[in-house]
């Protein structure tokens, strides 16, 4: 295993986010193929999402990532990354993303930042840990109100 350089980490992340934008523009899960994203993720990648989110939990490997994108696509009608900043040192990268998204269940539009700690090894992403500013606001926007009795 070789250590990623800062340049390689930024190259991998830039490529992955471009592929993700293409994936989402093509209609996301069910309409676009995860094959657009798979080359950027190690076969044993781990994604750690906050448990409070509708797509929370640990997602492992390519199949886990495929399932994550299906779940996330079921939650969000649109999920636009409007601005991104990258900071990478070797195999460790931090990405600050501003998001504008519309929830399927409520139609609510939410704007929020996500800070992701990402590890890149051997030219692929091996771990992703997203941190949301307010998981409750995200979960609330994605939850339809209970029917009145």
C-alpha positions in Angstrom: 0.0 0.0 0.0 1.4 3.4 -0.9 0.7 6.7 0.8 -1.4 9.1 -1.2 0.1 12.4 -2.0 -1.9 15.6 -1.5 -2.1 16.1 -5.3 -3.4 12.5 -5.7 -6.0 13.0 -3.0 -7.4 16.1 -4.5 -7.4 14.5 -8.0 -9.4 11.5 -6.7 -11.8 13.7 -4.8 -12.3 16.1 -7.7 -13.0 13.1 -10.0 -15.4 11.5 -7.5 -17.4 14.7 -7.0 -17.6 15.2 -10.8 -18.8 11.6 -11.2 -21.3 12.1 -8.4 -22.7 15.3 -10.0 -23.0 13.3 -13.3 -24.7 10.5 -11.5 -27.2 12.9 -9.8 -27.8 14.8 -13.1 -28.6 11.5 -14.8 -31.4 10.9 -12.3 -29.4 9.2 -9.5 -30.3 5.8 -8.1 -32.5 3.6 -10.3 -31.7 5.8 -13.3 -27.9 6.1 -13.3 -25.4 3.4 -12.8 -23.2 3.3 -9.6 -20.5 2.2 -12.0 -19.9 6.0 -12.6 -18.8 6.2 -8.9 -17.3 2.8 -8.2 -13.8 3.5 -9.6 -13.2 6.2 -7.0 -14.0 3.9 -4.0 -11.9 1.1 -2.6 -13.7 -2.3 -2.6 -13.7 -2.2 1.3 -14.7 1.5 1.6 -16.5 2.6 4.8 -19.0 5.4 4.9 -20.1 6.5 8.4 -23.3 8.5 8.4 -24.8 10.0 11.5 -27.4 7.7 13.0 -30.0 10.5 13.3 -30.2 10.9 9.5 -32.8 8.9 7.4 -29.8 7.3 5.7 -27.7 7.0 8.8 -25.4 4.1 9.8 -22.3 2.4 8.5 -22.2 1.6 4.8 -19.4 -0.9 3.7 -18.0 -1.8 0.3 -19.3 -1.1 -3.1 -22.6 -2.8 -2.4 -23.0 -0.7 0.8 -22.3 2.5 -1.2 -24.8 1.4 -3.9 -27.4 0.9 -1.1 -26.5 4.2 0.5 -27.1 6.1 -2.8 -30.4 4.3 -3.2 -31.5 5.3 0.3 -30.3 8.8 -0.1 -32.0 9.1 -3.5 -35.2 8.0 -1.8 -34.9 10.8 0.7 -33.8 13.7 -1.5 -35.6 14.9 -4.6 -32.6 17.0 -5.4 -29.2 17.4 -3.7 -27.0 20.1 -5.2 -23.5 20.7 -4.1 -23.3 24.5 -4.6 -19.8 25.2 -3.4 -16.9 23.0 -2.3 -13.5 23.7 -0.6 -10.8 21.0 -0.4 -8.0 20.7 2.1 -5.7 17.7 1.7 -2.5 16.6 3.4 -1.3 13.3 2.0 -4.0 10.7 2.4 -6.2 12.8 4.6 -8.6 15.3 3.1 -11.3 17.5 4.5 -14.1 18.8 2.1 -16.5 21.6 3.1 -19.6 21.4 0.9 -22.5 23.8 0.8 -25.6 21.8 -0.1 -29.1 22.9 -1.4 -31.5 20.0 -1.3 -35.2 19.3 -1.6 -36.7 16.5 0.6 -39.1 14.1 -1.2 -41.4 13.5 1.8 -42.0 17.2 2.6 -40.9 19.2 -0.4 -38.9 21.4 1.9 -35.8 23.0 0.6 -32.9 23.1 3.0 -29.4 24.7 2.7 -26.7 23.4 4.9 -23.0 22.7 5.1 -21.4 19.2 5.3 -17.8 18.8 6.4 -16.3 15.4 5.3 -13.2 13.8 6.6 -12.0 11.5 3.8 -9.1 9.0 3.5 -7.5 8.3 0.2 -5.2 5.3 -0.2 -3.8 3.8 -3.4 -5.8 6.2 -5.6 -9.2 5.3 -4.0 -11.4 6.6 -1.2 -11.2 4.2 1.7 -13.2 6.0 4.4 -15.7 8.9 4.5 -17.0 10.5 7.7 -19.5 13.3 7.0 -20.3 15.8 9.7 -23.6 17.8 9.4 -24.1 21.1 11.1 -27.6 20.2 12.3 -28.7 16.6 11.8 -32.1 17.3 13.5 -32.9 20.0 10.9 -32.0 17.6 8.1 -34.0 14.7 9.6 -37.0 17.1 10.3 -37.0 18.3 6.7 -37.1 14.8 5.4 -39.9 13.5 7.7 -43.5 13.9 6.6 -45.7 15.0 9.5 -47.8 12.3 11.1 -51.5 12.3 10.0 -53.9 14.0 12.4 -56.3 11.8 14.2 
